[in-house]
Amino acid sequence: MTGFPHIQTRQVNAEEIPELSGFLSIFTVPVLILFADGKEMMREARFVHVEEFKEKIRKIYEGFYSSDQ
């Protein structure tokens, strides 16, 4: 994700790994989940508004990495 260099992204096909869908309680696709320190911090599903999503991530990101800037 450009603008957030500390965030690593992964893409998983829920049909290929159905166990993951159960483990993460995913009932619809697509779903975007942000984890920080092993905890789910944010979840967006179905219709994701990109600019709103980026703004939510920015607020969380700044909370974690504000001292790095």
C-alpha positions in Angstrom: 0.0 0.0 0.0 1.6 3.2 -1.2 1.9 5.8 1.5 2.0 3.2 4.3 5.5 1.6 4.0 5.2 -0.4 7.2 2.1 -2.3 6.1 2.6 -5.7 4.5 -0.3 -6.9 2.3 -1.5 -10.5 1.5 -4.2 -11.7 -0.8 -5.9 -15.0 -0.2 -8.6 -16.7 -2.3 -11.3 -17.8 0.2 -12.4 -20.6 -2.1 -8.9 -22.1 -2.1 -8.5 -22.0 1.7 -12.0 -22.3 3.2 -10.5 -23.0 6.7 -9.2 -19.4 6.8 -12.7 -18.0 6.1 -14.0 -19.9 9.1 -11.1 -18.9 11.3 -11.5 -15.2 10.5 -15.3 -15.3 10.4 -15.5 -14.2 6.8 -19.0 -14.5 5.4 -18.8 -12.3 2.3 -16.1 -11.3 -0.2 -14.2 -9.2 -0.7 -13.1 -8.4 2.8 -10.1 -6.3 3.8 -8.8 -6.9 7.4 -6.1 -4.8 9.0 -4.1 -6.5 11.8 -1.7 -4.7 14.1 0.3 -6.5 16.8 -1.7 -9.6 16.0 -5.0 -8.0 16.7 -7.7 -7.1 14.2 -7.9 -3.3 14.1 -10.3 -2.8 11.1 -12.5 -4.8 8.8 -14.3 -3.7 5.6 -16.4 -6.0 3.5 -18.4 -6.1 0.3 -18.4 -2.5 -1.0 -15.3 -0.8 0.1 -15.0 2.9 -0.5 -11.3 3.4 -1.2 -10.8 6.9 0.1 -12.7 6.2 3.3 -10.7 3.0 3.8 -7.4 4.9 3.3 -8.4 7.5 5.8 -9.2 4.9 8.4 -5.9 3.2 7.8 -4.1 6.5 8.0 -5.5 7.2 11.4 -4.5 3.8 12.7 -1.1 4.0 11.0 -0.2 7.4 12.5 -1.0 6.0 15.9 1.5 3.2 15.5 4.2 5.1 13.5 3.9 8.8 14.4 7.3 8.7 16.1 9.0 7.3 12.9 8.3 10.5 10.9 
